[in-house]
Every structure is written in C-alpha cells, then in structure tokens.
Amino acid sequence: MDTTAVLKKFNEHSKGTLMETLDIEYIALGTDFLTAKMPVNFKVHQPYGQLHGGATAALAESVGSAASNFFIDTKSEFINGIQLSINHIKSKREGVVFATAKNIHKGKTTHLWEITIVDEKDNLISVAKMTNIVLTKK
C-alpha cells in the first residue's frame, strides 16, 4: 500500500468540507490505524478560548469514518457513522491535536473504532468510540 498516495487522496477528498474548514489533515496510516491532525486556534475555540468539544468530535468522526474505507469495496459500498461517544479529558487552548483511530471490530455490516486524541506533548485530550455502518451504493 502506498500510504503517501492514500493520505493525499484522503486530504484531496476533504476539500470543500468541514474537514477543510477545521484544517483537519490526514498524516499517518498503518495496517491498523489512521491518524489526522487539527490545529487548535480561534476556528475551533468555544467562547472561553478552549478547544470546542464539537470540533474534537468532528475530528474523531472524520478519522473514524475515513479509516473504515480500508475495509470496504468503495466502488459498491460506503460508510455512514451511526454512533459517536466522546469523553473530554483535558482542555486545550493552542497548538495541535492528533486523532488516531484503531479498529476494535471489523464486521460485514458494522465497524467499531476507538479514537484517541492527544496533543503535541502526548497529553490525552479526549477518547471516542465510533460505530460505522457499511451500506450498499444504489
């Protein structure tokens, strides 16, 4: 697998979407994980100047959804997120956060992901669990 080409394709596919608005960038890919990063700045702050939980959830869902694409035939199937649960552990005001999705369950119709979000010092910021459903294109 050419990870550079896959990451480039994912990043190009994000243009014109919420991922582009939040400056989310896919940066690392392995056989059992996908990592994306997002800068923490005014775009993702809540009114008190901290990382907004909704922006963190958008990052988690983006990386969890994208990761499921490795397990499906994208010509005939697609992914929809059906559940996201997230716990926010620590606040963040500036810098960068990294979300890494690791597969817990890969079934024919559902995928379960654990997404860990850390900062540039490897401090745990949030932990999410996401379920995706595999659907057939019509």
N, C-alpha and C positions, 0 to 999 in steps of 0.2 A: 504494500500500500504506500503510495506517495503522499505522505502526511502533509507536505507543503502544498501540494495541489488541492487536497481535500480542504485544508484550512482556508486557502484562497477562495475556493468555491463557496464555502460557508460564509465567509466575510462579504463576498460579492452578492450573495443571495440576501444579505441583511440590508442592502441599500434601500432606502425609501421606507424603512420600517421603524418600529420602536427601538430595535437594537441600534440602528444608526443614530437615532435621536439621543439615546443614552450613551453613545460611544462604546458600545459593547464590541469587543473584538475576540474572536476565537484564536487561541495562541498555542495550544498544545493538544496532541492527540496520541493515544496509545491504544493497545489492544483492549484495554478495559476501562478507559477514561477519556473524557473530553474536558478541556479547561478553557474558560473565557475570562477576560479581564474587563473591568469597568472603572473609569476614573471617578473619584469622589470629589465633586465640586458643586457649584451652585445649581447645576442642572438636576442633580439628584438629591438635593437637600430638602428637608422639611423646614417649616418656618423657624425652628430653633438652630438651624445651621448644621444639623446632623444628617447622616445618610438616611434617606426615607425608606421605610420598610417595604413600600410598594416597589421602589426601584430595585431593592435587593431581591424581592420576589420575581420581578421581571427578569433579572439576571439569572436567577435559579431556573425559572421556567424555560428561558431561552436555551440554556446549555443542556438541560434535561431533554427537551424536545429534539434538539439537534442531534444529540447522542443516539436517540432511538433510530435515527435514519440509517445507522450502520447495520441494523438488524432486520431491515425490511427491503423488499424489492420496490424501490422508489418509482419504478415505471407503472406498477399496478397497485401500490399501497401508499398510504400516507398516515401520518401521526396526528392525533389530537390529544392534548393534555386534558385529563378528566379530574385530576385531584392534585392539589399542591398544599402541603402543610409546611410551615416555616417557623422556626424559633430564632428570635434575635437574641444574641448572647451579649454583644458588646457594641457600643456606639462608635461611629467613625465620622470625622469632620473633613478630612482631606487625605489625599493620597490615592491609592488604588486598592481595589478588592479583586480577588480571584475566586471564581466558582469552578469547582471540579465535580463533575458528575461521574459516579461509579454505579454500575449496574448491580442490582440486588436480585432481580428476577427478569428473565427474558422468556416470555411465553409467546404462543402463536398470536394471541389477541391483546395481551397487556404486557407492558414493561414497567418495572418499578426501579426508581433511581434514588440514590442518596446523593445530595448535592451539598458539599461543604464549601463555605465561603470564608476566606481568610484575607488578611491584609498583607502588605509587603513585608511585615515582620513576622508573618505566620501566626498572628493572633486570630483566634476563632471569632468571627463576627456573627455568623448565622449558620444554621443547619436546616436543610429542607429535605423533604421526601416528596417525590412526584410519581404519579401514575399516568402512563400514556396508554391510549387505546390504538390498536392498529386497525385501520379501515381500508376498504377496497375502493379504488377510484372507479367512478362510473363513466 
